[in-house]
Amino acid sequence: MILFKPEHIGLIQQGLKIQTRCIWKKPRCKPGSIHKAKTKMLSKEFFAELFIISVHKEFLLDISDKDAWCEGGYTREEFFRKWDEINPKNPSSSNPEVYVVNFNPISNSFRRI
């Protein structure tokens, strides 16, 4: 399971968001695995299933223009503004180390597990 903000549902379902950055102590998914995309931790509902293509670590400020676009159609500047809005305890200016998860949605609908 990977958590997303509600505003990401449409972007993922349309295939515009195919990458996400997460602050994890260790990776929570592996390439080749399938994970449910949710907006609430304990909910049984999910809005998509994601096929994980790759997972790697990098510093947040190392995001490329292409990767910012893969995060939902953002420029780097727009991505950093969105990051700071979603992650006030880990602002982009602190350049946290993140896991970068590349994925493809393989199903798009609200379902119960």
N, C-alpha and C positions, 0 to 999 in steps of 0.2 A: 504494500500500500504506500502511495505517495500522496501527500497532502498538497492541495492547491487552494488559492483564493477563489471565491465564486466568480470573479471577473475573468478568470482563466478558462472557465468551462467552454465558452464559445470558441475561444482561440485554439484550444486543444481539439475540439470536435471538428473545427474547420481545417485542421492541419497547419495552422499558422504558428502555433507554439509547439515546437518539437524538441525543446531543450529546457532544462531547468537547473538552477543552482541551489544547492542545499548546504546548510551548515550542519554537518553530522560529525560525530566523533570517529565513526567508521562507516564504510559504505553500507547502505541498506538494500542494495539491489545489485544484481550481477548481469553482465551482458548475456542476452539470450533468454532472460527470465521475463515473465509477464506479471505486471502489477496493476492493481486496481487504483484508479485515480479518484480521490475523495476530497470533500471540502471540510469534513468533520472527522476527527480522530475515531470516536467510538461509534459512529454511524455505520449501519449495515449497507447504506446506499452508496453507490459509486456512479460516476458519470461516464467513465470510459475505462477500457483496459488498454494498457500500454505495453508494447514490446520494447524491452530495453536493448538499445543498440550498443552503447558504450558508457563507461563511467570512468572519470579521471578527476584528479585534484588539480586545482590551480588557485591563484590569488584572484580575488574578484576584479581588481582593476586591470587584470590581463585580458579581459573579455575583448574579443575582436568585433569589428563592425558586423561581420557576418553572423557571429554568435549572438550578438544583441538582437539582430533581426530574427534569429531562430527562437529567441525567448518570447516572441509574440509580436514581431513586427516593429520593434523599437530601434531608434538610434542608440548609440552608447549613452548619450546624455539622458535620453528618455528612460533607458533602462536603469541608470543610476538613480534617477528621481523616483521611479517605481520601487526599486529596491529599498531606498531609504524610507519610503512610505510604509512598506510591508515589514521591514526589519529595523525598527527604530533602535533596538539594543545593539545592533551590529551594522552601523552605517557604512556606506561604501567608502567613506573617508578613512575608516579603520582598516580597509583592505583585508577582510577576513579570508582565510583559506576556505575554499568551498569544494564540494563535489559537484562536478558537471555531469548531468545525466542526459544523454541523447536518447530519444525514444520515438516510436511511431504509434499513433493510436490504432488499435485493431478492432475496437468496437466503440460505439458512441451512443450511449443511452443511459438514462437513470435506471438502475436496477438494484435489487436487494441481493446481498451475498447469500 
